Amino acid sequence: MGLGKTTAKHLLLLLNFIFTLLGIVVIAFGIFVLVSAANNNIDHGENLAGGLIITLGIIIVVISIFGCLAAIHESRKKLIVYIVSLIVLILLQLILAAMASQGTKDGLAGSVHDGFEELWEYELKEPGALAYYENWLHCCGVNNTDDYHRIQHDIPRTCCKDRNCQIVDNIYNEGCQAKFEEYLSGKMLMFSVVSWILIIGEIAGAVLAWMLYSSVKNESRRNLRWM
């Protein structure tokens, strides 16, 4: 039983250390969403999403640290609080994952489309509004180079490799909207993978915490019998 308790304790500490690192990754992703929204100068719910993601990451880190303390102190009360917190967190993450999945399917394409439509309106008034994306994603226009041809505008140097548009092969032909959707989908996939790893790990953490709780409880009972 002592070996079981020690093993559960050490595994729980290791798991919570990993949770802390993953929580920091979640916070970093939330900051990325906020920074992206600030750079775009257009908000289609990105600020709210970024704030929620950062909050979730902070909660994960706090619960993980609390879990480490509960394991180190072998406190039954703290372990119960930790288990309940994990169950609530798992349910919250499942709800958010479902909402994010549905929201991604229903709203991501529309949100990105609307955002680039607004950027193109700015481009028509003040040329250079798309330069940030063209430099970053190596793309041209919203849809492709034809966007500039239609308004009888020279292809900007930001659409070309090394800013040299004299060589045809240097011109980026893919539109920035498609490139940004591709980039964002990759980030969302990474976030989804991290979320599911956390959920599976948290279930394992709850089981280990319960095993440690049971071991500590049984040990206390045995000690009382000998008194």
C-alpha positions in Angstrom: 0.0 0.0 0.0 2.9 2.3 0.8 4.4 1.7 -2.6 1.1 2.4 -4.2 0.8 5.7 -2.3 4.3 6.7 -3.3 3.8 5.8 -6.9 0.5 7.7 -7.1 2.1 10.7 -5.4 5.0 10.9 -7.8 2.9 10.3 -10.9 0.5 13.0 -9.7 3.3 15.5 -9.2 4.7 14.7 -12.7 1.3 15.0 -14.2 0.7 18.4 -12.6 4.1 19.6 -13.8 3.0 18.7 -17.3 -0.4 20.4 -16.8 1.4 23.6 -15.7 3.5 23.6 -18.9 0.4 22.9 -21.1 -1.5 25.7 -19.2 1.3 28.1 -20.1 0.9 27.0 -23.7 -2.8 27.7 -23.5 -2.1 31.2 -22.1 0.4 31.8 -24.9 -2.2 30.9 -27.5 -4.7 33.3 -25.9 -2.1 36.0 -26.0 -1.4 35.2 -29.7 -5.2 35.6 -30.4 -5.2 39.0 -28.7 -2.1 40.2 -30.5 -3.4 39.0 -33.8 -6.7 40.9 -33.2 -4.7 44.1 -32.3 -2.5 43.8 -35.4 -5.6 43.3 -37.6 -7.4 46.4 -36.1 -10.6 44.4 -36.6 -12.4 42.5 -33.9 -14.8 39.7 -34.8 -14.9 38.2 -31.3 -11.1 37.5 -31.2 -10.6 39.7 -28.1 -13.4 37.8 -26.2 -12.0 34.4 -27.4 -8.4 35.4 -26.4 -9.5 36.5 -23.0 -11.4 33.3 -22.3 -8.5 31.2 -23.5 -6.1 33.1 -21.2 -8.5 32.7 -18.3 -8.7 29.0 -18.9 -4.9 28.7 -19.1 -4.6 30.5 -15.8 -7.2 28.3 -14.1 -5.3 25.2 -15.4 -2.0 26.5 -13.9 -3.6 27.4 -10.6 -5.3 24.0 -10.2 -2.1 22.2 -11.2 0.0 24.0 -8.6 -2.7 23.3 -6.0 -2.6 19.6 -7.1 1.1 19.6 -6.5 0.7 21.0 -3.0 -2.1 18.5 -2.2 0.1 15.6 -3.3 3.2 16.9 -1.4 1.2 17.5 1.9 -0.8 14.3 1.4 -3.8 16.3 2.6 -7.1 14.5 2.2 -9.1 17.7 2.2 -6.9 19.3 -0.5 -7.0 16.1 -2.6 -10.8 16.1 -2.5 -10.9 19.8 -3.5 -8.4 19.1 -6.3 -10.5 16.2 -7.6 -13.7 18.2 -7.6 -11.8 21.1 -9.3 -10.6 18.7 -12.0 -14.1 17.4 -12.6 -15.5 20.9 -13.0 -12.5 21.9 -15.2 -13.0 18.8 -17.4 -16.7 19.6 -17.9 -15.9 23.2 -18.6 -13.3 22.3 -21.2 -15.7 19.8 -22.9 -18.3 22.5 -23.2 -15.8 25.1 -24.5 -14.4 22.5 -26.9 -17.9 21.8 -28.3 -18.6 25.5 -28.6 -15.3 26.2 -30.2 -15.7 23.3 -32.7 -19.2 24.4 -33.7 -18.2 28.1 -33.7 -15.2 27.2 -35.9 -17.5 25.4 -38.4 -20.2 28.1 -38.4 -18.3 31.3 -37.8 -14.6 31.1 -38.6 -14.9 31.3 -42.4 -17.5 34.1 -42.2 -15.5 36.1 -39.6 -12.3 35.9 -41.7 -14.2 36.8 -44.8 -15.8 39.8 -43.2 -12.4 40.9 -41.8 -10.7 40.8 -45.1 -13.6 42.5 -46.8 -13.1 45.4 -44.3 -9.4 45.4 -44.9 -10.0 45.6 -48.7 -12.2 48.6 -48.1 -9.4 50.2 -46.2 -7.0 49.2 -49.0 -9.2 51.1 -51.6 -9.1 54.2 -49.4 -5.5 54.0 -48.2 -3.2 51.6 -50.2 -1.1 49.5 -47.9 -3.8 48.1 -45.5 -3.0 44.6 -46.6 0.7 45.0 -46.5 1.0 43.4 -43.0 -0.6 40.1 -44.3 1.2 40.2 -47.6 4.6 40.5 -45.9 3.8 37.9 -43.2 1.9 35.2 -45.2 3.6 35.8 -48.6 0.3 36.4 -50.4 -1.3 39.0 -52.6 -4.7 40.8 -52.3 -7.7 39.2 -50.6 -8.3 36.5 -53.3 -5.2 36.8 -55.6 -3.3 39.3 -57.7 -6.5 39.9 -59.8 -7.8 42.0 -56.9 -5.3 44.7 -57.8 -5.8 44.3 -61.6 -9.5 44.9 -61.2 -9.0 48.3 -59.6 -6.2 49.1 -62.1 -3.6 49.2 -59.3 0.0 48.1 -59.7 0.8 45.0 -57.7 2.5 46.3 -54.5 6.0 45.2 -53.7 4.7 43.5 -50.6 3.2 40.9 -53.0 6.6 39.9 -54.3 9.6 38.0 -53.0 12.4 40.3 -51.9 10.0 43.1 -52.9 11.1 42.6 -56.5 8.1 42.4 -58.8 10.1 42.6 -62.0 10.5 38.9 -62.0 7.1 37.2 -62.6 8.0 34.1 -60.5 8.6 36.4 -57.5 4.9 37.4 -57.4 2.8 35.7 -54.7 -0.4 34.5 -56.5 -2.3 33.1 -53.6 -4.8 35.4 -51.8 -4.3 36.4 -48.2 -7.7 35.3 -47.0 -7.0 31.6 -48.0 -3.5 31.8 -46.5 -4.7 33.2 -43.3 -7.5 30.6 -43.0 -4.9 27.9 -43.5 -2.7 29.4 -40.8 -5.6 29.9 -38.4 -6.8 26.3 -38.9 -3.3 25.0 -38.0 -3.3 27.0 -34.8 -6.9 25.9 -33.9 -5.9 22.3 -34.6 -2.9 22.7 -32.2 -5.2 24.2 -29.6 -7.7 21.4 -30.0 -4.9 18.7 -29.6 -3.6 20.4 -26.5 -7.1 20.7 -25.0 -7.8 17.0 -25.5 -4.4 16.0 -24.1 -5.3 18.1 -21.0 -8.8 16.5 -20.7 -7.3 13.0 -20.9 -4.5 14.0 -18.5 -7.0 15.6 -16.1 -9.0 12.4 -16.0 -5.9 10.5 -15.2 -5.0 13.1 -12.6 -8.4 12.7 -10.9 -7.9 8.9 -10.8 -4.4 9.3 -9.3 -5.6 11.8 -6.8 -8.4 9.5 -5.7 -5.9 6.6 -5.4 -3.6 8.8 -3.2 -6.6 10.0 -1.2 -7.6 6.4 -0.5 -4.1 5.4 0.4 -3.7 8.3 2.8 -7.1 7.5 4.3 -6.3 3.8 4.8 -3.0 4.7 6.3 -4.6 7.0 8.8 -7.1 4.3 9.8 -4.3 1.8 10.4 -2.4 4.4 12.5 -5.5 5.0 14.6 -5.9 1.3 15.2 -2.4 1.1 16.6 -2.9 4.0 19.0 
